[in-house]
Amino acid sequence: MADEMIQKIREYKPFNEQEERDREVLLRLLSGAEDVYSRENLTAHMTASAWVVNEARDKVLMAYHNIYHSWSWLGGHADGERDLLAVALREVGEESGVIHVRPLSEEIFSLEILTVDGHEKRGKYVPSHLHLNLTYLLEAREGDALSMKADENSGVAWFGLEEAVKASTEPWFKERIYGKLNEKLRRWRADRKIGPEPVEK
């Protein structure tokens, strides 16, 4: 699976310069760093995130993250798992409580290297480090009951596409990540001729 993941990242077509440059670093670290799939690597380790849309593709599921004090996407650490799509699916269920969730594609939807400032977690200091992140496009049933994961978030809610960006208090994520993911979703819809672009009310 490790070699398969490297191959998938090599074959991935970057959307912009951020993805192109970050892909270079990802491949270098995956090829040379030890324990890159484990958070025991205190410098950089693999994570999986999800841009979770509803059936109509006009809303995004977000959680209010306790560490970042912001509404953010769902996802988490690989913790030794090499199948990052499986990690994303698991984390969405754990962090939001949704039961009906599926990938709209098994391909990588986005990739990025994320900086994480040092913080306390479960009474222990975690040094500043990098998240080597792959993002997947998932669909969840909007009617599913939502529930918080108290040790990680203090709220879970659906937002309109642009509302999701505005809900974040992290400028870099708003500009570089969430805005990009919405643009990629619009292109994904257009490529598949999935109706007109949703109009937010």
Protein Blocks (a to p, Z undefined) as FASTA:
>chain_A
ZZmmmmmmmmpccfblmlmmmmmmmmmmmmmpghklbcklmkbccddddddddfkopacc
ddddfklopacdedddfklpablmlmmmmmmmmmnopabdcdfbfbdfbdcdddddddde
ehiacdddddddddddddddfkbccdddfklpgcdcdddfklmmmmpccfklmmmmmmmm
mmmmmmmmmmnopajadddZZ
